[in-house]
Amino acid sequence: MDVRAGRARSRTLLRLYPSGWRARYGAEMLELLAERPPTWRDSIDLIRGALDAHLHPPTRSRVPALAAVLAGLVVGGSTLAA
């Protein structure tokens, strides 16, 4: 596969990913794919990864906010008790 065809194939595979994913990881992925163009097995894995990225979009964790509220209650409660 010539270099231009490999780059075109890489860009096509990356277009399958959600735009938010591409904004965050796209440049890095293009650099990696430029170093070694994807084999057909890599291509299948990239397609699977794109499908997974669409099916499982990142969500914000509520743990930090919950921890802050609990810490506020503990600190606030101990201050009131003293």
C-alpha positions in Angstrom: 0.0 0.0 0.0 1.5 3.4 -0.9 1.7 6.2 1.6 -1.2 8.3 0.3 -3.5 5.3 0.2 -2.5 4.5 3.8 -3.2 8.0 5.0 -6.6 8.1 3.2 -7.5 4.7 4.7 -6.5 6.0 8.2 -8.5 9.2 7.9 -11.5 7.2 6.7 -11.3 4.9 9.7 -11.0 7.8 12.1 -14.1 9.4 10.6 -16.1 6.5 12.0 -15.4 7.7 15.5 -17.6 10.3 17.3 -16.5 13.9 16.8 -15.7 14.3 20.5 -13.4 11.3 20.4 -11.7 12.6 17.3 -11.2 16.1 18.8 -9.5 14.5 21.9 -7.5 11.7 20.3 -7.6 12.1 16.5 -4.3 13.9 16.0 -2.4 11.3 18.2 -4.1 8.4 16.4 -3.2 9.9 13.0 0.5 10.1 14.1 0.5 6.5 15.2 -1.2 5.4 12.0 1.3 7.4 9.9 4.2 5.5 11.6 2.6 2.2 10.7 -0.4 2.1 8.4 -3.1 -0.2 9.7 -3.3 -3.8 8.5 -6.6 -5.4 7.8 -6.7 -6.7 11.3 -5.9 -3.2 12.7 -8.7 -1.9 10.5 -11.2 -4.3 11.9 -10.1 -3.4 15.5 -10.5 0.3 14.7 -14.0 -0.3 13.3 -14.9 -2.2 16.5 -13.4 0.6 18.6 -15.5 3.2 16.7 -18.6 1.2 17.3 -17.8 0.9 21.0 -17.1 4.7 21.2 -20.6 5.3 19.8 -22.3 2.7 22.0 -20.5 3.8 25.2 -20.0 7.6 25.1 -18.1 9.0 28.1 -20.2 10.2 31.0 -19.3 12.6 33.7 -18.7 10.8 37.0 -20.8 12.0 40.0 -18.2 10.6 42.5 -16.2 13.8 42.9 -19.3 16.0 43.5 -20.7 13.4 45.9 -17.4 13.2 47.8 -17.3 17.0 48.1 -20.8 17.1 49.5 -20.0 14.4 52.0 -16.8 16.1 53.0 -18.7 19.3 53.5 -21.3 17.5 55.7 -18.5 15.9 57.8 -16.5 19.0 58.2 -19.6 21.2 58.7 -21.1 18.7 61.2 -17.9 18.4 63.2 -17.6 22.2 63.4 -21.2 22.5 64.6 -20.6 19.8 67.3 -17.5 21.6 68.7 
